[in-house]
Amino acid sequence: MELSARFLAHVATSIAKDPQSTHACTALLLNVLKHFMSVYLATKDIHTLTSGFDIETRKTVLSAYFHAVAAPQLSN
């Protein structure tokens, strides 16, 4: 899951870095986020899911998730 979260963060960061590929990156981000939520958040919220993780992993996953959720709104 941490790897998926890191990928979410990477794609979300790419939206701000390359304005020419914003549409493609946003589409990719939304699909990856949809998959992440369907796999990991189908029965739990993000805080419950990460509550059992060590502090660094929890921080990585939460930061990546919220960054990914906010990125499409920031690109508009």
Stockholm file with secondary structure:
# STOCKHOLM 1.0

chainA/1-76         MELSARFLAHVATSIAKDPQSTHACTALLLNVLKHFMSVYLATKDIHTLTSGFDIETRKTVLSAYFHAVAAPQLSN
#=GR chainA/1-76 SS CHHHHHHHHHHHHHHHHCGGGHHHHHHHHHHHHHHHHHHHSSSSCHHHHHTTSCHHHHHHHHHHHHHHHHHHHHTC
#=GC SS_cons        CHHHHHHHHHHHHHHHHCGGGHHHHHHHHHHHHHHHHHHHSSSSCHHHHHTTSCHHHHHHHHHHHHHHHHHHHHTC
//
